[in-house]
Amino acid sequence: MSDKNLTQGTERSFSSTLAAIAWSFVGLRRKSDFERDVTALNPVYVIMAGLIGVAVLIATLLGLVAFATR
């Protein structure tokens, strides 16, 4: 049985989805991890994790700007 067939039926948890999205924001991802994510990530989790990541990024940038302009 190939690796592709082994990963198709298993969904990853929300915490592992957050980790995958975090690595995607940074831009560091191995091809094998990406291929596993394509078959195993729940799209709803990906959207929720992406929105959380964007909110954290914006809050961090706003905090840095507020700190720099004091």
Secondary structure, DSSP 8 states (H G I E B T S, - for coil): --HHHHHTT----HHHHHHHHHHHHHT---HHHHHHHHHH--HHHHHHHHHHHHHHHHHHHHHHHHHHT-
